[in-house]
């Protein structure tokens, strides 16, 4: 859905190869609660799963979460000059189709 928007709020959506610090994101036009955020969605850096913790949701259809980046040390992970640029995506757990 093109109306759903994922935004990084603090320090960008990035982290080191291992031991990344959590950062805040918002997702707009996709109402969430703590339980459905856990049950419906999966967060990924490239093909590597991350964890996300629901923080709050407002009446303006914006939900706030904290995302903890995974260690990015998979066999398929590719680096150029010590950096790997991958997409942070949100997908439905049941189907794997992308939300944002």
LINNOR-V870296 format. One record per helix or strand of 3 or more residues. SS is the DSSP state (a for helix, b for strand). FROM is the first residue (numbers start at 1). TO is the last residue. Records with the same first field share a line. If there is no record, write none. Layout:
SS->FROM-TO + FROM-TO
This chain:
b->5-8 + 23-28 + 41-45 + 48-57 + 62-68 + 88-92
a->34-40
